[in-house]
Amino acid sequence: MARPFLSTQFWQTISGRRRIVETVESGGFFGVPGLSDEQKNAYIAALKKMYDTPQWSTVRDRNGCVDIFNADADFVKFLEGQEAQIGGLMKELGFL
C-alpha cells in the first residue's frame, strides 16, 4: 500500500439548491510501498523547502490555492476526514 506523505489544497464552495458545501480540492504525494522513513522525510523536507520559496507563492496565488501543508500523519488524518465527509455527502445525495 502506498504511503501518503504530503498534500496541498485549495478551497472550493459548491452552491446547491438546498445548501452550500465547502470542500477541499487537494493534491498529494504518495510514496511507494517500502519507502523508508528516511526517504519519506527527505521528500517532505524537499517539498517543504519548495513551499517556502517566493516562486511557489506566485504559483499558489495565481492558481487560487490556499497555503496548507499537511505532511505524514497530518495528511493521513486529512484524508480520513475527507473520506468521511465526502462519503457522508454521497450517501445523503443517494450516490452510495
Backbone as CSV, one residue per row, in Angstrom:
resi,resn,N_x,N_y,N_z,CA_x,CA_y,CA_z,C_x,C_y,C_z
1,MET,0.838,-1.180,0.000,0.000,0.000,0.000,0.881,1.241,0.000
2,ALA,0.506,2.207,-0.809,1.270,3.462,-0.890,1.166,4.213,0.428
3,ARG,2.203,4.957,0.740,2.233,5.762,1.963,1.983,7.215,1.622
4,PRO,0.837,7.782,2.052,0.611,9.197,1.791,1.522,10.026,2.676
5,PHE,2.147,11.046,2.095,3.000,11.855,2.944,2.878,13.348,2.769
6,LEU,2.126,13.849,1.821,2.023,15.291,1.671,0.782,15.650,0.882
7,SER,0.129,16.719,1.254,-0.993,17.209,0.459,-0.920,18.715,0.302
8,THR,-1.515,19.176,-0.782,-1.737,20.601,-0.971,-3.220,20.752,-1.264
9,GLN,-3.796,21.854,-0.860,-5.224,22.012,-1.058,-5.586,23.425,-1.469
10,PHE,-6.723,23.530,-2.103,-7.370,24.826,-2.217,-8.858,24.620,-1.983
11,TRP,-9.499,25.657,-1.485,-10.901,25.555,-1.072,-11.826,25.888,-2.220
12,GLN,-12.924,25.161,-2.307,-13.966,25.468,-3.270,-15.298,25.472,-2.530
13,THR,-16.200,26.283,-2.977,-17.549,26.275,-2.434,-18.495,25.875,-3.552
14,ILE,-19.328,24.895,-3.280,-20.284,24.402,-4.263,-21.673,24.831,-3.805
15,SER,-22.355,25.584,-4.630,-23.704,26.024,-4.284,-24.714,25.040,-4.847
16,GLY,-25.641,24.620,-4.012,-26.712,23.720,-4.439,-28.057,24.327,-4.104
17,ARG,-29.099,23.626,-4.452,-30.441,24.146,-4.177,-30.720,24.201,-2.683
18,ARG,-30.185,23.263,-1.927,-30.515,23.181,-0.511,-29.416,23.670,0.412
19,ARG,-28.211,23.694,-0.065,-27.111,24.011,0.844,-25.884,24.473,0.090
20,ILE,-24.959,25.039,0.829,-23.632,25.345,0.312,-22.678,24.358,0.968
21,VAL,-21.922,23.663,0.159,-20.964,22.679,0.658,-19.570,23.196,0.361
22,GLU,-18.738,23.282,1.383,-17.361,23.707,1.188,-16.485,22.469,1.200
23,THR,-15.709,22.295,0.140,-14.831,21.133,0.030,-13.407,21.599,-0.218
24,VAL,-12.501,20.673,-0.083,-11.099,20.940,-0.359,-10.700,20.135,-1.573
25,GLU,-10.230,20.825,-2.582,-9.644,20.172,-3.751,-8.183,19.964,-3.400
26,SER,-7.758,18.743,-3.360,-6.404,18.508,-2.866,-5.557,17.753,-3.872
27,GLY,-4.300,17.935,-3.728,-3.322,17.151,-4.459,-2.358,16.600,-3.432
28,GLY,-1.874,15.439,-3.664,-0.986,14.861,-2.667,0.105,14.035,-3.312
29,PHE,1.099,13.729,-2.530,2.182,12.856,-2.938,2.094,11.594,-2.104
30,PHE,2.218,10.467,-2.763,2.180,9.183,-2.093,3.475,8.449,-2.400
31,GLY,4.072,7.868,-1.381,5.306,7.107,-1.565,5.001,5.666,-1.940
32,VAL,5.936,5.046,-2.587,5.786,3.652,-2.983,5.870,2.742,-1.761
33,PRO,5.281,1.548,-1.855,5.424,0.604,-0.747,6.899,0.351,-0.454
34,GLY,7.229,0.263,0.807,8.609,0.007,1.210,9.460,1.258,1.338
35,LEU,8.889,2.434,1.101,9.641,3.671,1.243,10.069,3.820,2.703
36,SER,11.342,4.020,2.921,11.837,4.134,4.298,11.444,5.481,4.897
37,ASP,11.453,5.557,6.224,11.184,6.834,6.893,12.211,7.878,6.483
38,GLU,13.445,7.461,6.296,14.495,8.396,5.884,14.182,8.992,4.508
39,GLN,13.765,8.140,3.580,13.415,8.623,2.241,12.181,9.523,2.296
40,LYS,11.171,9.088,3.053,9.946,9.877,3.188,10.270,11.254,3.757
41,ASN,11.072,11.293,4.804,11.425,12.564,5.431,12.227,13.458,4.495
42,ALA,13.054,12.855,3.640,13.811,13.642,2.658,12.865,14.289,1.646
43,TYR,11.856,13.542,1.185,10.874,14.118,0.263,10.093,15.248,0.931
44,ILE,9.654,15.014,2.168,8.907,16.046,2.888,9.752,17.305,3.036
45,ALA,11.030,17.141,3.406,11.923,18.301,3.583,12.104,19.055,2.267
46,ALA,12.286,18.323,1.171,12.480,18.971,-0.135,11.231,19.742,-0.554
47,LEU,10.062,19.138,-0.357,8.828,19.810,-0.737,8.538,20.998,0.169
48,LYS,8.811,20.858,1.444,8.636,21.979,2.376,9.543,23.149,1.984
49,LYS,10.767,22.829,1.595,11.704,23.873,1.151,11.139,24.594,-0.081
50,MET,10.566,23.824,-1.012,9.970,24.416,-2.207,8.785,25.296,-1.831
51,TYR,7.955,24.835,-0.893,6.793,25.604,-0.463,7.183,26.946,0.129
52,ASP,8.360,27.043,0.696,8.804,28.271,1.346,9.431,29.280,0.391
53,THR,9.395,29.012,-0.918,10.010,29.919,-1.887,9.002,30.948,-2.402
54,PRO,9.499,32.102,-2.826,8.602,33.094,-3.434,7.985,32.577,-4.738
55,GLN,8.705,31.714,-5.436,8.173,31.168,-6.687,6.916,30.333,-6.426
56,TRP,6.930,29.532,-5.345,5.738,28.748,-5.012,4.582,29.677,-4.640
57,SER,4.867,30.732,-3.914,3.820,31.691,-3.554,3.165,32.274,-4.794
58,THR,3.971,32.580,-5.802,3.449,33.117,-7.057,2.521,32.119,-7.737
59,VAL,2.960,30.864,-7.842,2.155,29.818,-8.489,0.887,29.559,-7.679
60,ARG,1.031,29.439,-6.376,-0.111,29.184,-5.492,-1.151,30.281,-5.640
61,ASP,-0.728,31.530,-5.556,-1.657,32.649,-5.647,-2.312,32.722,-7.022
62,ARG,-1.532,32.486,-8.063,-2.063,32.528,-9.434,-3.152,31.479,-9.645
63,ASN,-3.028,30.335,-8.978,-3.976,29.241,-9.160,-5.063,29.203,-8.088
64,GLY,-5.104,30.198,-7.236,-6.161,30.279,-6.243,-6.055,29.269,-5.120
65,CYS,-4.860,28.839,-4.820,-4.655,27.848,-3.765,-4.460,28.526,-2.414
66,VAL,-4.843,27.813,-1.372,-4.594,28.236,-0.002,-3.334,27.520,0.452
67,ASP,-2.514,28.198,1.200,-1.244,27.618,1.639,-1.448,26.692,2.833
68,ILE,-1.751,25.443,2.539,-1.936,24.422,3.573,-0.935,23.307,3.286
69,PHE,-0.169,22.974,4.272,0.864,21.939,4.115,0.612,20.858,5.160
70,ASN,0.130,19.710,4.722,-0.090,18.570,5.608,0.912,17.494,5.252
71,ALA,1.707,17.109,6.205,2.702,16.071,5.948,2.499,14.904,6.901
72,ASP,2.810,13.711,6.403,2.876,12.493,7.200,1.546,12.201,7.897
73,ALA,1.534,12.097,9.210,0.317,11.719,9.943,-0.801,12.754,9.763
74,ASP,-0.448,14.028,9.624,-1.466,15.064,9.403,-2.173,14.849,8.068
75,PHE,-1.430,14.392,7.057,-2.026,14.123,5.749,-2.962,12.920,5.842
76,VAL,-2.563,11.887,6.543,-3.418,10.709,6.714,-4.713,11.117,7.415
77,LYS,-4.605,11.916,8.464,-5.779,12.395,9.196,-6.688,13.206,8.272
78,PHE,-6.091,14.067,7.447,-6.855,14.852,6.485,-7.604,13.937,5.515
79,LEU,-6.923,12.925,4.970,-7.557,12.005,4.019,-8.714,11.256,4.666
80,GLU,-8.537,10.817,5.892,-9.604,10.112,6.596,-10.810,11.029,6.807
81,GLY,-10.564,12.283,7.146,-11.655,13.246,7.306,-12.385,13.496,6.004
82,GLN,-11.635,13.626,4.917,-12.245,13.838,3.605,-13.075,12.633,3.188
83,GLU,-12.575,11.444,3.452,-13.317,10.230,3.120,-14.654,10.197,3.857
84,ALA,-14.638,10.547,5.136,-15.870,10.567,5.921,-16.821,11.654,5.418
85,GLN,-16.299,12.854,5.160,-17.143,13.964,4.720,-17.760,13.682,3.354
86,ILE,-16.938,13.320,2.394,-17.438,13.093,1.036,-18.317,11.851,0.980
87,GLY,-17.926,10.801,1.711,-18.750,9.593,1.761,-20.122,9.875,2.338
88,GLY,-20.171,10.654,3.427,-21.457,11.015,4.023,-22.319,11.826,3.077
89,LEU,-21.704,12.774,2.393,-22.443,13.597,1.434,-22.966,12.747,0.276
90,MET,-22.147,11.832,-0.219,-22.581,10.968,-1.332,-23.730,10.049,-0.900
91,LYS,-23.698,9.570,0.337,-24.809,8.750,0.848,-26.078,9.590,0.964
92,GLU,-25.931,10.789,1.498,-27.085,11.674,1.665,-27.717,12.008,0.322
93,LEU,-26.904,12.147,-0.704,-27.417,12.503,-2.031,-27.852,11.285,-2.846
94,GLY,-27.652,10.078,-2.288,-28.125,8.869,-2.948,-27.149,8.237,-3.923
95,PHE,-25.898,8.671,-3.915,-24.905,8.083,-4.817,-24.350,6.765,-4.279
96,LEU,-24.347,6.610,-2.975,-23.853,5.377,-2.344,-24.964,4.709,-1.558
